[in-house]
């Protein structure tokens, strides 16, 4: 199936999306998406072409996402806040033929060196945006819609089988520096079915769900957006999270399910003078993307009578592997595998005993096809039997509940986003005043972890911490930038020259 068909059968009058003051019905949303398909194909784009999406958490993203995949193209959601240098690299890697941008994305495109992305033929921007050679998407969508009396008269959804590519999502994941993970229509659809196959109702048609997670992140994309619209629920999109406004929104929209990263829950439980009644209608609260501190879960339970359940997943698994929802999982556990997903804990290739740590291996139809253009990296994480080697270390208890205890690799997870230290080190080392650098993750009360760097200055150079932070901000997304940089005489390295991060920590 084409993943874009998931919202086709719901009643047209039902509210699909709430975004700011806009309330969009399923019928209206389908018409807009069909018009986007017509615009893309009218530009000469074909099935399989890469279409990048540079939009915030709003209806523009929703229309662009379902429009691109529905036309049989490969959608590439990117961070609209990323600096031009990072976007250029990502657009080039995927050979993007078109990019659909919202207001934030237009600002990034204005500084883009298009000569560095020779594959890019079309930029589609909102009305009023000034970008040389760009297509006014709002006007083009309106024109396409006016030329047809029904959505069916526009370009129909293109048939796709389970093995055909739906999206490319950039992740540091299990294989080092950022790579484009290839997720098929079958990967995305199977993971939704796996989550819905749990005995408890994770999502229902009468739900009102809030999304504060960026939609270029797999948690926001598949576990919230696709899942909610699959069942016909109403999804409230929040572009800028503010804890006080969120509490007001919960009451105003009668939100029944709330999922987000630990940073969201930490902010909500830290508020003073909150009426617990604002949380009374929430039937399901979920934290994902990173480990949530036990104290936050306990505070939510004490103050709001709300149990926050954890889950575990990764981009390469589309993403959900385990969920604690609807179980008696103790606080700190990420639950049990969802139906249809096999999980093993191994050490040296052998299954570990209960209570012993082992690397998490995952197998199922939700496991991705590999990393774009990198068979070597793909072979490192997917073995011949189809097991995905996650690099995460966990233990399982007597009741089958999983607990994450460590990571086998050096990933830093900032608010649920993966940061690979080597990428930050490379950027720091390009500064003329830096001889070498080392990067680690350190605990942070709100984001789980934050990036800390150690730098060795070149002889004869004077450089300040703020200078290097600003240097990184020009090359990397904000969450990847160090929040603290210490200057040291040397970076500890092993016999093979690798940075000894354990010594830096």
TIBA-346832 format. One record per residue (C-alpha): residue number from 1; residue in one letter; x, y, z. Coordinates in Angstrom, 3 decimals. Layout:
# residues N
NODE  pos  code        xx        yy        zz
NODE  NUM     A         X         Y         Z
...
# end
This chain:
# residues 505
NODE  pos  code        xx        yy        zz
NODE    1     X     0.000     0.000     0.000
NODE    2     X     0.998     3.622    -0.443
NODE    3     X     1.250     5.070     3.071
NODE    4     X    -0.609     8.158     1.798
NODE    5     X    -3.843     6.141     1.504
NODE    6     X    -4.140     5.955     5.292
NODE    7     X    -6.419     8.999     5.510
NODE    8     X    -8.612     8.283     2.481
NODE    9     X   -11.530     6.450     4.122
NODE   10     X   -12.327     8.689     7.088
NODE   11     X   -15.497    10.838     7.130
NODE   12     X   -14.839    14.074     5.259
NODE   13     X   -16.451    16.251     7.922
NODE   14     X   -14.296    14.933    10.780
NODE   15     X   -11.545    17.282    11.983
NODE   16     X    -8.153    15.944    10.975
NODE   17     X    -5.750    18.761    11.847
NODE   18     X    -5.826    21.672    14.247
NODE   19     X    -2.974    24.112    13.656
NODE   20     X    -3.230    27.475    15.348
NODE   21     X    -6.604    28.926    14.431
NODE   22     X    -7.004    26.542    11.470
NODE   23     X    -9.236    23.502    11.756
NODE   24     X    -8.892    21.245     8.722
NODE   25     X   -11.351    18.442     7.999
NODE   26     X   -10.328    15.132     6.448
NODE   27     X   -12.228    16.070     3.296
NODE   28     X   -10.484    19.421     2.930
NODE   29     X    -7.103    17.877     3.742
NODE   30     X    -7.534    15.229     1.053
NODE   31     X    -8.352    17.911    -1.518
NODE   32     X    -5.269    19.974    -0.641
NODE   33     X    -3.039    16.906    -0.738
NODE   34     X    -4.429    15.886    -4.114
NODE   35     X    -3.671    19.375    -5.414
NODE   36     X    -0.078    19.100    -4.160
NODE   37     X     0.249    15.801    -6.050
NODE   38     X    -1.011    17.554    -9.166
NODE   39     X     1.481    20.413    -8.759
NODE   40     X     4.438    18.060    -8.302
NODE   41     X     3.605    15.901   -11.294
NODE   42     X     2.817    19.013   -13.330
NODE   43     X     6.405    20.143   -12.808
NODE   44     X     7.588    16.972   -14.486
NODE   45     X     8.588    15.154   -11.324
NODE   46     X     8.274    11.387   -11.547
NODE   47     X     7.806     8.444    -9.215
NODE   48     X    10.965     7.790    -7.267
NODE   49     X    12.187    11.393    -7.434
NODE   50     X    13.393    12.869    -4.143
NODE   51     X    11.324    15.743    -2.745
NODE   52     X    12.775    17.482     0.306
NODE   53     X    10.426    19.050     2.871
NODE   54     X    11.541    22.098     4.862
NODE   55     X     8.475    22.868     6.958
NODE   56     X     7.651    23.277    10.623
NODE   57     X     5.041    21.417    12.667
NODE   58     X     2.079    22.657    10.646
NODE   59     X    -0.384    21.810     7.882
NODE   60     X     2.171    22.749     5.213
NODE   61     X     4.272    19.781     6.261
NODE   62     X     1.258    17.458     6.322
NODE   63     X     0.218    18.445     2.796
NODE   64     X     3.771    18.224     1.467
NODE   65     X     4.426    14.838     3.084
NODE   66     X     1.284    13.071     1.855
NODE   67     X     1.436    14.924    -1.455
NODE   68     X     4.965    13.710    -2.225
NODE   69     X     4.585    10.103    -1.088
NODE   70     X     1.103     9.918    -2.592
NODE   71     X     2.572    10.857    -5.979
NODE   72     X     4.983     7.933    -5.643
NODE   73     X     7.936    10.174    -4.875
NODE   74     X    10.404     9.799    -2.019
NODE   75     X     9.880    12.421     0.676
NODE   76     X    12.954    13.731     2.498
NODE   77     X    11.925    15.685     5.622
NODE   78     X    14.741    17.983     6.763
NODE   79     X    15.253    20.349     9.671
NODE   80     X    14.188    23.829     8.455
NODE   81     X    16.329    25.378    11.192
NODE   82     X    19.526    23.679    10.030
NODE   83     X    22.284    25.929     8.640
NODE   84     X    22.754    26.142     4.879
NODE   85     X    25.945    24.058     4.934
NODE   86     X    24.148    21.114     6.525
NODE   87     X    21.144    21.381     4.203
NODE   88     X    23.407    21.507     1.150
NODE   89     X    25.087    18.282     2.215
NODE   90     X    21.803    16.519     2.831
NODE   91     X    20.136    17.698    -0.381
NODE   92     X    23.194    16.579    -2.344
NODE   93     X    23.355    13.164    -0.688
NODE   94     X    19.760    12.323    -1.641
NODE   95     X    19.924    14.003    -5.093
NODE   96     X    16.817    16.038    -4.334
NODE   97     X    14.950    17.209    -7.436
NODE   98     X    12.580    19.493    -5.556
NODE   99     X    12.166    21.110    -2.170
NODE  100     X     8.937    22.263    -0.546
NODE  101     X     9.587    25.002     2.001
NODE  102     X     7.548    26.786     4.622
NODE  103     X     8.507    30.242     5.925
NODE  104     X    11.344    28.873     8.085
NODE  105     X    12.619    26.779     5.196
NODE  106     X    12.633    29.753     2.840
NODE  107     X    15.027    31.567     5.164
NODE  108     X    17.410    28.621     4.906
NODE  109     X    17.090    28.432     1.116
NODE  110     X    17.964    32.114     0.772
NODE  111     X    21.502    31.341     1.939
NODE  112     X    21.847    28.064     0.050
NODE  113     X    24.485    27.723    -2.668
NODE  114     X    22.388    26.016    -5.329
NODE  115     X    25.468    25.223    -7.394
NODE  116     X    26.320    22.710    -4.661
NODE  117     X    23.045    20.850    -5.323
NODE  118     X    23.020    20.306    -9.107
NODE  119     X    20.125    17.833    -8.935
NODE  120     X    17.720    20.467    -7.559
NODE  121     X    15.315    21.665   -10.261
NODE  122     X    12.400    23.148    -8.319
NODE  123     X    11.810    25.144    -5.125
NODE  124     X     8.195    25.478    -3.990
NODE  125     X     7.591    28.255    -1.470
NODE  126     X     4.601    29.914     0.248
NODE  127     X     2.842    32.951    -1.129
NODE  128     X     4.779    36.158    -0.534
NODE  129     X     8.169    34.466    -0.308
NODE  130     X    10.783    35.977    -2.596
NODE  131     X    13.199    33.412    -3.988
NODE  132     X    14.497    33.632    -7.535
NODE  133     X    13.026    30.968    -9.796
NODE  134     X    10.782    29.522    -7.077
NODE  135     X     7.204    28.310    -7.583
NODE  136     X     4.451    29.899    -5.487
NODE  137     X     3.036    26.671    -4.046
NODE  138     X    -0.076    28.294    -2.566
NODE  139     X    -1.052    29.769    -5.920
NODE  140     X    -0.236    26.536    -7.763
NODE  141     X    -2.322    24.462    -5.342
NODE  142     X    -5.269    26.859    -5.660
NODE  143     X    -5.048    26.734    -9.446
NODE  144     X    -4.919    22.927    -9.473
NODE  145     X    -7.900    22.705    -7.131
NODE  146     X    -9.934    25.123    -9.287
NODE  147     X    -9.380    22.962   -12.331
NODE  148     X   -11.111    19.987   -10.745
NODE  149     X   -14.457    19.630    -9.023
NODE  150     X   -13.336    16.704    -6.846
NODE  151     X   -10.064    15.422    -5.474
NODE  152     X   -10.515    12.304    -7.605
NODE  153     X   -10.231    14.406   -10.770
NODE  154     X    -6.753    15.475    -9.717
NODE  155     X    -3.738    13.154    -9.762
NODE  156     X    -4.696     9.885    -8.033
NODE  157     X    -2.530     8.267    -5.380
NODE  158     X     0.127     6.140    -7.063
NODE  159     X     0.191     2.458    -6.150
NODE  160     X     3.307     1.433    -4.231
NODE  161     X     4.250    -1.979    -2.909
NODE  162     X     5.717    -2.634     0.513
NODE  163     X     9.303    -2.756    -0.745
NODE  164     X     9.270     0.608    -2.506
NODE  165     X    10.925     3.576    -0.857
NODE  166     X     8.695     6.121     0.896
NODE  167     X    11.141     8.349     2.730
NODE  168     X    14.761     9.099     3.521
NODE  169     X    15.382    10.224     7.105
NODE  170     X    18.779    11.454     8.199
NODE  171     X    20.074     9.842    11.339
NODE  172     X    23.354     9.295    13.105
NODE  173     X    21.626     6.137    14.243
NODE  174     X    23.648     3.002    14.684
NODE  175     X    26.258     3.678    12.034
NODE  176     X    28.278     6.768    12.879
NODE  177     X    28.122     9.994    10.913
NODE  178     X    24.719    11.153     9.611
NODE  179     X    23.307     8.932     6.885
NODE  180     X    20.010     8.735     5.019
NODE  181     X    17.995     5.804     6.336
NODE  182     X    15.794     4.209     3.669
NODE  183     X    12.274     3.507     4.950
NODE  184     X     9.737     1.830     2.692
NODE  185     X     5.966     2.121     2.576
NODE  186     X     5.876    -1.348     4.149
NODE  187     X     8.230    -0.336     6.963
NODE  188     X     6.053     2.610     7.993
NODE  189     X     2.731     0.802     7.611
NODE  190     X     3.864    -2.350     9.395
NODE  191     X     5.074    -0.398    12.427
NODE  192     X     1.712     1.348    12.731
NODE  193     X    -0.044    -2.030    12.544
NODE  194     X     2.346    -3.418    15.167
NODE  195     X     1.570    -0.579    17.572
NODE  196     X    -2.176    -0.891    16.983
NODE  197     X    -2.018    -4.657    17.537
NODE  198     X    -1.384    -4.151    21.249
NODE  199     X    -4.350    -5.260    23.391
NODE  200     X    -4.794    -1.729    24.737
NODE  201     X    -5.969     1.052    22.423
NODE  202     X    -2.895     3.187    21.747
NODE  203     X    -4.852     5.312    19.266
NODE  204     X    -8.601     5.605    18.646
NODE  205     X   -10.790     7.536    16.193
NODE  206     X   -12.210     9.664    19.022
NODE  207     X    -8.778    10.720    20.264
NODE  208     X    -7.438    14.263    20.229
NODE  209     X    -3.649    14.042    20.102
NODE  210     X    -1.023    16.768    20.396
NODE  211     X     2.199    16.769    18.377
NODE  212     X     5.083    18.941    19.593
NODE  213     X     7.763    16.692    18.065
NODE  214     X     9.355    17.926    14.802
NODE  215     X     7.855    16.095    11.875
NODE  216     X    11.272    15.519    10.296
NODE  217     X    11.905    13.221    13.287
NODE  218     X    10.595     9.663    12.908
NODE  219     X     8.730     9.869    16.238
NODE  220     X     6.679    12.827    15.059
NODE  221     X     6.351    11.524    11.508
NODE  222     X     5.235     7.927    11.957
NODE  223     X     4.406     7.418    15.634
NODE  224     X     2.273    10.558    15.916
NODE  225     X     1.263    11.982    12.506
NODE  226     X     0.794     8.766    10.517
NODE  227     X    -0.601     6.815    13.477
NODE  228     X    -3.173     9.483    14.380
NODE  229     X    -4.475     9.950    10.854
NODE  230     X    -4.448     6.174    10.243
NODE  231     X    -7.159     5.723    12.914
NODE  232     X    -9.021     8.919    11.994
NODE  233     X    -8.198    10.894    15.131
NODE  234     X    -7.770    14.659    15.438
NODE  235     X    -4.172    15.872    15.570
NODE  236     X    -3.273    19.215    17.144
NODE  237     X     0.012    20.549    15.775
NODE  238     X     2.067    22.797    18.060
NODE  239     X     4.893    24.581    16.288
NODE  240     X     6.482    26.205    19.336
NODE  241     X     6.233    24.485    22.683
NODE  242     X     5.510    26.568    25.763
NODE  243     X     4.493    24.701    28.931
NODE  244     X     1.961    27.292    30.117
NODE  245     X     0.285    27.452    26.694
NODE  246     X     0.318    23.665    26.511
NODE  247     X    -1.666    23.340    29.737
NODE  248     X    -4.249    25.777    28.348
NODE  249     X    -4.365    23.806    25.086
NODE  250     X    -4.942    20.501    26.862
NODE  251     X    -8.114    21.885    28.427
NODE  252     X    -9.325    23.840    25.396
NODE  253     X    -9.025    20.927    22.961
NODE  254     X    -9.855    18.189    25.482
NODE  255     X    -6.673    16.349    24.572
NODE  256     X    -6.873    12.610    25.285
NODE  257     X    -3.411    11.381    24.265
NODE  258     X    -0.143    13.228    24.728
NODE  259     X     3.222    11.974    23.500
NODE  260     X     6.510    13.803    23.486
NODE  261     X    10.146    13.798    24.542
NODE  262     X    11.299    13.936    28.185
NODE  263     X    11.998    17.673    27.783
NODE  264     X     8.281    18.324    27.336
NODE  265     X     7.319    16.312    30.397
NODE  266     X    10.084    17.878    32.477
NODE  267     X     8.850    21.361    31.602
NODE  268     X     5.211    20.505    32.372
NODE  269     X     5.983    18.926    35.743
NODE  270     X     8.166    21.903    36.687
NODE  271     X     5.310    24.405    36.375
NODE  272     X     4.007    26.038    39.529
NODE  273     X     0.315    26.390    40.379
NODE  274     X    -1.026    24.032    37.710
NODE  275     X    -4.589    22.811    38.115
NODE  276     X    -4.422    18.985    37.884
NODE  277     X    -7.832    19.129    36.228
NODE  278     X    -6.105    20.237    33.018
NODE  279     X    -4.701    16.707    32.732
NODE  280     X    -7.816    14.833    33.823
NODE  281     X    -9.069    13.975    30.326
NODE  282     X    -5.733    12.476    29.206
NODE  283     X    -6.129     8.716    28.950
NODE  284     X    -2.639     7.997    27.592
NODE  285     X     0.672     9.777    28.236
NODE  286     X     3.830     8.591    26.478
NODE  287     X     7.464     9.675    26.554
NODE  288     X     9.809     8.738    23.752
NODE  289     X    12.981     9.646    21.838
NODE  290     X    15.188     9.547    24.946
NODE  291     X    15.221     8.222    28.497
NODE  292     X    12.986    10.110    30.896
NODE  293     X    14.190    10.630    34.483
NODE  294     X    12.262     8.588    37.051
NODE  295     X    11.642    11.731    39.098
NODE  296     X     9.676    13.307    36.227
NODE  297     X     7.417    10.240    35.954
NODE  298     X     6.913    10.202    39.717
NODE  299     X     6.144    13.938    39.828
NODE  300     X     3.537    13.634    37.068
NODE  301     X     1.904    10.773    38.932
NODE  302     X     1.860    12.658    42.226
NODE  303     X     0.796    16.083    40.932
NODE  304     X    -1.476    15.207    38.008
NODE  305     X    -2.470    11.599    38.623
NODE  306     X    -0.897    10.818    35.273
NODE  307     X     1.269     7.776    34.542
NODE  308     X     3.787     8.494    31.801
NODE  309     X     4.693     5.361    29.874
NODE  310     X     7.953     4.929    28.013
NODE  311     X     8.732     3.309    24.707
NODE  312     X    11.868     2.431    22.815
NODE  313     X    12.620     2.754    19.155
NODE  314     X    15.003     4.071    16.548
NODE  315     X    14.766     5.472    13.038
NODE  316     X    16.000     2.223    11.539
NODE  317     X    12.994     0.402    13.068
NODE  318     X    10.378     2.913    11.834
NODE  319     X    10.643     3.512    14.935
NODE  320     X     8.736     1.594    17.643
NODE  321     X    10.301    -1.536    19.103
NODE  322     X     8.832    -1.697    22.612
NODE  323     X     6.042     0.039    24.533
NODE  324     X     5.120     0.074    28.211
NODE  325     X     1.585     1.360    27.563
NODE  326     X    -1.215    -0.773    28.940
NODE  327     X     1.140    -2.886    31.045
NODE  328     X     2.326    -3.041    34.629
NODE  329     X     5.850    -2.092    33.568
NODE  330     X     7.787    -0.566    36.465
NODE  331     X     8.958     3.025    36.165
NODE  332     X    12.195     3.008    34.202
NODE  333     X    11.180     0.187    31.878
NODE  334     X    10.514     0.738    28.173
NODE  335     X     8.028    -2.132    28.184
NODE  336     X     7.772    -5.181    25.964
NODE  337     X     8.185    -5.627    22.201
NODE  338     X     5.157    -4.689    20.121
NODE  339     X     3.503    -7.607    18.258
NODE  340     X     5.366    -8.634    15.127
NODE  341     X     8.748    -7.370    16.341
NODE  342     X    11.385    -9.853    17.499
NODE  343     X    13.941    -8.682    20.058
NODE  344     X    17.105   -10.427    21.276
NODE  345     X    19.724    -9.337    23.784
NODE  346     X    23.133   -10.702    22.856
NODE  347     X    26.692   -10.555    24.072
NODE  348     X    29.356   -11.800    21.680
NODE  349     X    26.690   -13.371    19.494
NODE  350     X    25.073   -15.388    22.298
NODE  351     X    21.757   -14.632    23.956
NODE  352     X    22.220   -13.301    27.484
NODE  353     X    20.522   -14.523    30.635
NODE  354     X    17.723   -12.632    32.368
NODE  355     X    19.217    -9.675    34.222
NODE  356     X    22.444    -9.653    32.205
NODE  357     X    23.178    -6.774    29.807
NODE  358     X    23.246    -7.372    26.090
NODE  359     X    23.016    -5.499    22.817
NODE  360     X    19.470    -5.065    21.525
NODE  361     X    18.859    -6.837    18.214
NODE  362     X    15.598    -6.235    16.356
NODE  363     X    13.935    -8.095    13.481
NODE  364     X    10.641    -7.542    11.714
NODE  365     X     8.975    -5.955     8.661
NODE  366     X     9.507    -2.533    10.241
NODE  367     X    13.323    -2.766     9.946
NODE  368     X    14.649    -0.347     7.337
NODE  369     X    16.182    -1.226     3.971
NODE  370     X    19.586     0.247     4.790
NODE  371     X    21.558     3.458     4.413
NODE  372     X    21.366     5.220     1.064
NODE  373     X    24.504     4.616    -1.013
NODE  374     X    26.374     2.930     1.831
NODE  375     X    26.227    -0.882     1.666
NODE  376     X    29.185    -1.192     4.031
NODE  377     X    27.439     0.733     6.816
NODE  378     X    24.238    -1.193     6.101
NODE  379     X    26.025    -4.539     6.407
NODE  380     X    27.430    -3.447     9.750
NODE  381     X    23.979    -3.022    11.270
NODE  382     X    21.821    -5.627     9.463
NODE  383     X    23.219    -9.139     9.554
NODE  384     X    22.550   -12.003     7.150
NODE  385     X    19.593   -13.209     9.214
NODE  386     X    17.905    -9.811     9.082
NODE  387     X    18.702    -8.752    12.655
NODE  388     X    19.203    -5.027    13.183
NODE  389     X    22.101    -4.416    15.569
NODE  390     X    21.019    -1.287    17.426
NODE  391     X    24.138    -0.581    19.472
NODE  392     X    21.921    -0.101    22.540
NODE  393     X    22.517    -2.138    25.683
NODE  394     X    19.583    -3.403    27.741
NODE  395     X    18.547    -5.959    30.337
NODE  396     X    15.288    -7.865    30.638
NODE  397     X    13.596    -8.856    33.896
NODE  398     X    11.662   -12.008    34.834
NODE  399     X     8.418   -10.489    33.528
NODE  400     X     9.839    -9.706    30.100
NODE  401     X    10.171    -5.943    30.645
NODE  402     X    13.104    -4.264    28.956
NODE  403     X    15.383    -1.659    30.558
NODE  404     X    17.917     0.363    28.587
NODE  405     X    21.158     0.692    30.497
NODE  406     X    23.805     2.018    28.118
NODE  407     X    24.829     2.522    24.512
NODE  408     X    27.502     0.485    22.826
NODE  409     X    28.440     3.401    20.650
NODE  410     X    29.320     6.981    21.447
NODE  411     X    26.078     8.616    20.370
NODE  412     X    24.942    11.654    22.308
NODE  413     X    21.149    12.009    22.504
NODE  414     X    19.989    15.605    22.879
NODE  415     X    16.212    15.917    23.355
NODE  416     X    15.757    12.714    21.412
NODE  417     X    18.037    13.713    18.521
NODE  418     X    21.168    11.736    17.789
NODE  419     X    24.501    13.543    17.698
NODE  420     X    27.598    11.689    16.594
NODE  421     X    30.672    13.150    18.290
NODE  422     X    32.929    12.687    15.253
NODE  423     X    30.753    15.057    13.199
NODE  424     X    31.127    17.835    15.788
NODE  425     X    34.838    17.118    16.130
NODE  426     X    35.328    17.496    12.385
NODE  427     X    33.608    20.883    12.388
NODE  428     X    35.664    22.122    15.338
NODE  429     X    38.876    20.940    13.693
NODE  430     X    38.178    23.087    10.630
NODE  431     X    38.579    26.233    12.739
NODE  432     X    42.044    27.663    12.070
NODE  433     X    42.743    28.041    15.779
NODE  434     X    41.886    24.422    16.692
NODE  435     X    44.464    21.655    16.389
NODE  436     X    42.204    18.826    17.507
NODE  437     X    39.001    18.264    19.423
NODE  438     X    37.140    15.634    21.374
NODE  439     X    33.400    15.504    22.044
NODE  440     X    31.264    13.647    24.586
NODE  441     X    27.756    13.787    25.948
NODE  442     X    27.159    14.891    29.505
NODE  443     X    23.920    14.782    31.544
NODE  444     X    21.548    17.721    31.213
NODE  445     X    18.431    18.236    33.380
NODE  446     X    16.139    19.144    30.478
NODE  447     X    17.521    17.664    27.258
NODE  448     X    18.760    14.404    28.776
NODE  449     X    22.240    15.030    27.437
NODE  450     X    24.112    17.956    25.967
NODE  451     X    27.253    18.159    23.855
NODE  452     X    30.508    19.043    25.584
NODE  453     X    33.728    19.582    23.626
NODE  454     X    37.400    19.659    24.468
NODE  455     X    39.711    21.596    22.160
NODE  456     X    43.467    21.943    21.759
NODE  457     X    44.438    25.372    20.416
NODE  458     X    47.027    25.810    17.689
NODE  459     X    50.291    27.387    18.820
NODE  460     X    50.206    31.160    18.491
NODE  461     X    46.410    31.400    18.322
NODE  462     X    44.033    32.955    20.832
NODE  463     X    40.469    31.678    20.651
NODE  464     X    37.479    32.031    22.977
NODE  465     X    34.805    29.485    23.797
NODE  466     X    32.083    31.698    22.291
NODE  467     X    34.018    31.885    19.013
NODE  468     X    33.981    28.101    18.636
NODE  469     X    30.314    27.797    19.612
NODE  470     X    29.437    30.368    16.928
NODE  471     X    31.639    28.513    14.431
NODE  472     X    29.704    25.304    15.072
NODE  473     X    26.363    27.103    14.773
NODE  474     X    27.223    28.041    11.187
NODE  475     X    27.793    24.408    10.237
NODE  476     X    25.565    22.312    12.462
NODE  477     X    21.990    22.146    13.686
NODE  478     X    21.541    23.833    17.051
NODE  479     X    21.094    20.615    19.035
NODE  480     X    24.457    19.354    17.724
NODE  481     X    26.401    22.401    18.889
NODE  482     X    28.487    22.209    22.068
NODE  483     X    27.050    24.056    25.039
NODE  484     X    30.396    23.905    26.826
NODE  485     X    33.961    23.860    25.467
NODE  486     X    37.023    23.286    27.631
NODE  487     X    40.515    24.054    26.371
NODE  488     X    43.030    21.309    27.137
NODE  489     X    46.672    20.522    26.343
NODE  490     X    45.914    17.222    24.594
NODE  491     X    43.108    14.881    23.596
NODE  492     X    43.535    11.362    25.031
NODE  493     X    43.737     8.752    22.278
NODE  494     X    44.135     4.991    22.140
NODE  495     X    46.711     2.966    20.256
NODE  496     X    44.697     3.205    17.052
NODE  497     X    44.350     6.984    17.333
NODE  498     X    40.711     6.965    18.398
NODE  499     X    39.593     9.513    20.979
NODE  500     X    39.265     7.904    24.414
NODE  501     X    35.912     9.423    25.315
NODE  502     X    35.742     7.599    28.632
NODE  503     X    38.768     9.637    29.758
NODE  504     X    37.219    12.877    28.561
NODE  505     X    34.089    12.100    30.573
# end
